[in-house]
Amino acid sequence: MIKKLATMVTSIFVVLTTAVFAGAASVVTTAVNFPYFQLGCLIIGGMIIVSLKSKFERMYASEAMGAFALYTFLMALFTAPVINVIKMAIG
């Protein structure tokens, strides 16, 4: 029971984090420049982390959520608006 509850909490976190990423990306970019590839990678990565969480009993929910949060941060770093801001800051 606890294992299923922890997996559900992790799944809800993954869905909400992905939704926040998609919402932020849609506000910052246009429909032509929307980062569909990064969103797809984020969805696939979330499914992999949730499946690993459900398969391995000794993996804590906080570990899975932390790993996905870091993965989301890295995906956000490689979107066009963030790269343009970094280019402007450097040069």
C-alpha positions as a Python dict, from the first residue, in 0.01 Angstrom:
ca = {
    (1, 'M'): (0, 0, 0),
    (2, 'I'): (277, 242, 92),
    (3, 'K'): (467, 151, -224),
    (4, 'K'): (166, 237, -442),
    (5, 'L'): (107, 561, -255),
    (6, 'A'): (469, 668, -298),
    (7, 'T'): (452, 583, -668),
    (8, 'M'): (131, 787, -704),
    (9, 'V'): (289, 1085, -528),
    (10, 'T'): (589, 1060, -759),
    (11, 'S'): (360, 1038, -1063),
    (12, 'I'): (165, 1346, -955),
    (13, 'F'): (491, 1536, -904),
    (14, 'V'): (613, 1434, -1251),
    (15, 'V'): (288, 1542, -1418),
    (16, 'L'): (277, 1877, -1236),
    (17, 'T'): (643, 1952, -1306),
    (18, 'T'): (597, 1870, -1674),
    (19, 'A'): (288, 2091, -1687),
    (20, 'V'): (478, 2380, -1530),
    (21, 'F'): (758, 2337, -1784),
    (22, 'A'): (510, 2334, -2074),
    (23, 'G'): (325, 2636, -1937),
    (24, 'A'): (641, 2836, -1886),
    (25, 'A'): (770, 2743, -2230),
    (26, 'S'): (444, 2843, -2395),
    (27, 'V'): (450, 3183, -2223),
    (28, 'V'): (811, 3257, -2319),
    (29, 'T'): (816, 3121, -2675),
    (30, 'T'): (590, 3132, -2976),
    (31, 'A'): (414, 2831, -3122),
    (32, 'V'): (682, 2801, -3390),
    (33, 'N'): (969, 2799, -3138),
    (34, 'F'): (804, 2579, -2873),
    (35, 'P'): (1055, 2320, -2740),
    (36, 'Y'): (865, 2006, -2843),
    (37, 'F'): (1177, 1790, -2833),
    (38, 'Q'): (1259, 1892, -2474),
    (39, 'L'): (897, 1836, -2371),
    (40, 'G'): (903, 1489, -2527),
    (41, 'C'): (1229, 1405, -2351),
    (42, 'L'): (1080, 1529, -2025),
    (43, 'I'): (772, 1309, -2065),
    (44, 'I'): (979, 1001, -2149),
    (45, 'G'): (1220, 1070, -1862),
    (46, 'G'): (927, 1107, -1623),
    (47, 'M'): (782, 775, -1735),
    (48, 'I'): (1119, 608, -1683),
    (49, 'I'): (1163, 752, -1332),
    (50, 'V'): (809, 652, -1230),
    (51, 'S'): (861, 300, -1363),
    (52, 'L'): (1191, 272, -1175),
    (53, 'K'): (1018, 395, -859),
    (54, 'S'): (744, 134, -893),
    (55, 'K'): (992, -145, -969),
    (56, 'F'): (1246, -86, -691),
    (57, 'E'): (1110, -89, -337),
    (58, 'R'): (1417, 67, -178),
    (59, 'M'): (1400, 384, -389),
    (60, 'Y'): (1248, 666, -187),
    (61, 'A'): (989, 896, -338),
    (62, 'S'): (1200, 1197, -248),
    (63, 'E'): (1494, 1054, -442),
    (64, 'A'): (1279, 1002, -751),
    (65, 'M'): (1128, 1350, -723),
    (66, 'G'): (1469, 1507, -673),
    (67, 'A'): (1612, 1328, -975),
    (68, 'F'): (1320, 1441, -1190),
    (69, 'A'): (1346, 1799, -1063),
    (70, 'L'): (1713, 1810, -1161),
    (71, 'Y'): (1630, 1653, -1498),
    (72, 'T'): (1362, 1917, -1556),
    (73, 'F'): (1608, 2192, -1465),
    (74, 'L'): (1858, 2056, -1718),
    (75, 'M'): (1589, 2033, -1987),
    (76, 'A'): (1492, 2394, -1917),
    (77, 'L'): (1853, 2506, -1950),
    (78, 'F'): (1870, 2376, -2306),
    (79, 'T'): (1570, 2562, -2442),
    (80, 'A'): (1618, 2847, -2688),
    (81, 'P'): (1511, 3137, -2459),
    (82, 'V'): (1752, 3036, -2183),
    (83, 'I'): (2038, 2991, -2427),
    (84, 'N'): (1967, 3334, -2577),
    (85, 'V'): (1974, 3494, -2231),
    (86, 'I'): (2306, 3325, -2154),
    (87, 'K'): (2449, 3442, -2489),
    (88, 'M'): (2341, 3801, -2414),
    (89, 'A'): (2491, 3784, -2065),
    (90, 'I'): (2825, 3653, -2189),
    (91, 'G'): (2867, 3866, -2499),
}
